[in-house]
Amino acid sequence: MLDVRSATKLFGQKAAVDNVSMTVNGPAFVGIIGRSGAGKSTFLRMMNGLTPASGGQILVDGRDILALRGADMRAWQSQCAMIFQQFNLVPRMDVVSNVLHGILNRRATWSTVLNLWPRADIVRALEILDRLGIAEQAPKRAEALSGGQQQRVAIARALMQDPRIILADEPIASLDPMNAQIVMDTLKRINVEDGRMVIANLHTLDTARRYCDRVIGMRDGRVVFDGVPDQLTTNVAREIYGADADFNESATSTAITPDPSPDARKDAEYAAQMLA
Ligand SMILES: Nc1ncnc2c1ncn2[C@@H]1O[C@H](COP(=O)(O)OP(=O)(O)OP(=O)(O)O)[C@@H](O)[C@H]1O
């Protein structure tokens, strides 16, 4: 379904993404790891047309999405939702309107300006929020929510698009371990239950091992590892990160430590429910 052929992005003389090739068949959960500057974000942004490529092809069911322009590119972008580290919600807008913004490009401008949405769309947005365990947050302003809840709203907004692929750029890098787990569980559930491909840039090895069917390691714009989580040994990781013998995996851990706050307890209950 996804066939990346020598995808390349140059910024001046520097290749941020350097001849990347891979194929992904079916709705896999793919993690991309690598140190800062390895090219992970640039690759995801090429996938959904936010960053134009310098060369290569990205074929989805045989169609090169790097060559799409105008309405065709917008149509692709609606099938290929993006989730960001900083959530990118409209902070002062209520949660359900933020979710409805997932289908903004399918709406007439005047109806968006007036915040008028068909009832069926509102019901769907509420159903998605309910599925992600945050229906009661629907009327609140996005800025009033915790980081983990905001990221779930961003995932709900992505689902509103009914995408085939979800691209997540360090989706848990701003979250505490508890919320990181809830967000990763949510992405995994969408992957397994809906059959949507997820490609996530991840900054912790334990997360990549735990959630991914396949892990891609990038270094200096190139793919230096492509395998299953079991193959991601400490030595392999050291190689991907270009680290020395002091490389300490536990420093990148997202393992959960107890937190007594009521909100954290509620989130913990939700996480346990998701894992059950
Ligand atoms: N718009 C840009 N203009 C010039 N150089 C850029 C631009 N975007 C990224 N780069 C460079 O491309 C390389 C890859 O950056 P990229 O953000 O893709 O890496 P990354 O692996 O996602 O890192 P991080 O985890 O820090 O986001 C870096 O050297 C970066 O400085």
The ligand as a MOL file (V3000), in Angstrom:
LIG
                    3D

  0  0  0     0  0            999 V3000
M  V30 BEGIN CTAB
M  V30 COUNTS 31 33 0 0 0
M  V30 BEGIN ATOM
M  V30 1 N 12.8790 24.3260 7.1150 0
M  V30 2 C 14.1480 23.9450 7.2540 0
M  V30 3 N 15.1520 24.6650 6.7420 0
M  V30 4 C 16.4380 24.2670 6.8440 0
M  V30 5 N 16.8180 23.1320 7.4840 0
M  V30 6 C 15.8650 22.3770 8.0140 0
M  V30 7 C 14.4790 22.7250 7.9490 0
M  V30 8 N 13.7480 21.7660 8.5680 0
M  V30 9 C 14.6310 20.8570 9.0220 0
M  V30 10 N 15.8880 21.2180 8.6900 0
M  V30 11 C 17.1230 20.4560 8.9920 0
M  V30 12 O 16.9310 19.1390 8.5210 0
M  V30 13 C 17.4910 18.1860 9.4160 0
M  V30 14 C 16.4230 17.2110 9.8650 0
M  V30 15 O 15.4890 17.8890 10.6800 0
M  V30 16 P 14.2030 17.1700 11.2630 0
M  V30 17 O 13.4360 18.1960 12.0450 0
M  V30 18 O 13.4940 16.4790 10.1750 0
M  V30 19 O 14.8470 16.0980 12.2420 0
M  V30 20 P 14.1530 15.2640 13.3950 0
M  V30 21 O 14.7610 13.9210 13.3760 0
M  V30 22 O 12.6850 15.3470 13.2670 0
M  V30 23 O 14.6360 16.0440 14.6910 0
M  V30 24 P 13.7910 16.5080 15.9710 0
M  V30 25 O 13.5330 15.2550 16.7340 0
M  V30 26 O 14.7150 17.4510 16.6690 0
M  V30 27 O 12.5690 17.1800 15.4340 0
M  V30 28 C 18.0930 18.9950 10.5460 0
M  V30 29 O 19.4610 19.1890 10.2940 0
M  V30 30 C 17.3600 20.3060 10.4780 0
M  V30 31 O 18.1390 21.3620 10.9870 0
M  V30 END ATOM
M  V30 BEGIN BOND
M  V30 1 1 1 2
M  V30 2 1 2 3
M  V30 3 2 2 7
M  V30 4 2 3 4
M  V30 5 1 4 5
M  V30 6 2 5 6
M  V30 7 1 6 7
M  V30 8 1 6 10
M  V30 9 1 7 8
M  V30 10 2 8 9
M  V30 11 1 9 10
M  V30 12 1 10 11
M  V30 13 1 11 12
M  V30 14 1 11 30
M  V30 15 1 12 13
M  V30 16 1 13 14
M  V30 17 1 13 28
M  V30 18 1 14 15
M  V30 19 1 15 16
M  V30 20 2 16 17
M  V30 21 1 16 18
M  V30 22 1 16 19
M  V30 23 1 19 20
M  V30 24 2 20 21
M  V30 25 1 20 22
M  V30 26 1 20 23
M  V30 27 1 23 24
M  V30 28 2 24 25
M  V30 29 1 24 26
M  V30 30 1 24 27
M  V30 31 1 28 29
M  V30 32 1 28 30
M  V30 33 1 30 31
M  V30 END BOND
M  V30 END CTAB
M  END
